[in-house]
Amino acid sequence: MICWIRHARDTELNLVRDSWIGSYRRVSWASRVPAEIYDAGMRAMIDRTLEHAGVLVAESRGVVLGWACYDDSRLHYVYVKNRWRRLGIAKALVRGAPRVARWWLPGPWDDFARATGISYERPSERGGWR
């Protein structure tokens, strides 16, 4: 399969928001947050992130297969649709993004966690999520 990596179009940002909110909703802490608080909080954090971040999409034959959101200092999120996972698309998206300093840094997600009273596991010092 041939897949092209390119910058997202404005018309694709709703797909980015919806898939980000939906996939992150399955994280263990998110199930403890009431839906209306989670949805509003996540949408606000994502919109705030998208004001300064770039988004790359992986596309094949006019279908967006996945995307990556990044800025100068971090890779915020990478998402690939279920059907297209385990084909190297996430790796291609990460390679297409400018070099980022670290995968995780404190930021607006910590503010969201504090505001909603939830907690989540941070990556270990060895670089992986526990």
C-alpha positions as CSV (number, residue, x, y, z in Angstrom):
1,M,0.0,0.0,0.0
2,I,1.3,3.5,-0.9
3,C,0.6,6.1,1.7
4,W,1.4,9.8,1.5
5,I,2.3,12.0,4.5
6,R,1.2,15.6,4.2
7,H,0.0,18.5,6.3
8,A,-3.7,18.3,7.3
9,R,-6.3,20.4,5.6
10,D,-8.6,22.6,7.7
11,T,-11.5,20.4,6.7
12,E,-9.7,17.4,8.3
13,L,-9.3,18.9,11.7
14,N,-12.7,17.7,12.9
15,L,-11.6,14.2,12.1
16,V,-8.5,14.9,14.2
17,R,-10.6,16.2,17.2
18,D,-13.2,13.5,17.1
19,S,-10.7,10.6,16.8
20,W,-8.4,12.1,19.5
21,I,-11.4,12.6,21.9
22,G,-12.7,9.1,21.1
23,S,-9.5,7.2,21.4
24,Y,-8.3,9.0,24.5
25,R,-11.7,8.3,26.1
26,R,-10.6,4.6,26.4
27,V,-7.7,5.6,28.8
28,S,-8.3,4.2,32.3
29,W,-8.7,7.6,34.0
30,A,-11.1,9.0,31.4
31,S,-13.8,6.6,32.3
32,R,-14.0,8.2,35.8
33,V,-14.7,11.7,34.3
34,P,-18.3,12.5,33.5
35,A,-18.9,12.6,29.8
36,E,-19.9,16.3,29.6
37,I,-16.8,17.4,31.5
38,Y,-14.5,15.0,29.6
39,D,-15.8,16.1,26.1
40,A,-15.7,19.8,26.9
41,G,-12.3,19.7,28.6
42,M,-10.7,17.6,25.9
43,R,-12.2,19.7,23.1
44,A,-10.8,22.8,24.8
45,M,-7.4,21.3,25.3
46,I,-7.2,20.0,21.7
47,D,-8.3,23.3,20.3
48,R,-5.7,25.1,22.4
49,T,-3.1,22.7,21.1
50,L,-4.1,23.0,17.5
51,E,-3.7,26.8,17.7
52,H,0.1,26.4,17.7
53,A,0.7,22.7,16.6
54,G,1.0,21.1,13.3
55,V,-0.9,18.1,12.1
56,L,0.4,15.6,9.5
57,V,-2.0,13.0,7.9
58,A,-1.3,9.7,6.3
59,E,-3.5,9.4,3.2
60,S,-4.0,6.7,0.6
61,R,-6.4,7.1,-2.4
62,G,-8.1,10.0,-0.7
63,V,-8.7,8.3,2.6
64,V,-7.1,9.6,5.8
65,L,-5.5,6.6,7.5
66,G,-4.1,8.4,10.5
67,W,-2.5,11.6,11.8
68,A,0.1,13.0,14.1
69,C,-0.1,16.3,16.1
70,Y,3.2,17.9,17.0
71,D,4.9,21.2,17.8
72,D,8.6,22.3,18.3
73,S,9.0,20.6,21.6
74,R,6.7,17.5,21.7
75,L,4.8,15.0,19.8
76,H,1.3,15.4,21.2
77,Y,-0.6,12.4,19.8
78,V,-0.5,9.9,17.0
79,Y,-3.6,8.1,15.8
80,V,-4.1,5.5,13.2
81,K,-7.5,4.0,12.3
82,N,-8.0,0.5,13.6
83,R,-8.1,-1.1,10.1
84,W,-4.7,0.4,9.2
85,R,-2.7,-0.3,12.3
86,R,0.4,-2.5,12.4
87,L,1.4,-1.4,8.9
88,G,4.1,1.2,9.9
89,I,1.8,4.2,9.4
90,A,2.4,5.7,12.9
91,K,6.2,5.3,12.3
92,A,5.9,7.1,9.0
93,L,4.0,10.0,10.6
94,V,6.5,10.3,13.4
95,R,9.4,10.3,10.9
96,G,7.5,13.0,8.9
97,A,7.2,15.4,11.9
98,P,10.1,17.7,12.7
99,R,12.5,16.4,15.3
100,V,10.9,16.8,18.7
101,A,12.8,17.1,21.9
102,R,10.8,14.6,23.9
103,W,7.7,12.5,23.6
104,W,6.2,13.9,26.7
105,L,6.4,17.2,28.6
106,P,4.1,18.7,31.2
107,G,1.5,20.9,29.5
108,P,-2.2,21.5,29.1
109,W,-3.0,17.9,29.7
110,D,-1.7,18.2,33.2
111,D,-3.9,21.3,33.7
112,F,-6.9,19.3,32.5
113,A,-6.0,16.4,34.9
114,R,-5.7,18.9,37.9
115,A,-8.9,20.7,37.0
116,T,-11.0,17.5,36.8
117,G,-9.3,15.8,39.8
118,I,-8.2,12.8,37.8
119,S,-4.8,11.2,37.6
120,Y,-3.0,9.2,35.0
121,E,0.2,7.3,34.7
122,R,3.2,9.2,33.2
123,P,5.8,7.6,31.1
124,S,8.7,5.9,33.0
125,E,12.1,7.3,32.8
126,R,13.0,4.6,30.3
127,G,10.7,6.2,27.8
128,G,7.6,4.0,27.8
129,W,4.1,4.2,29.3
130,R,3.5,2.0,32.2
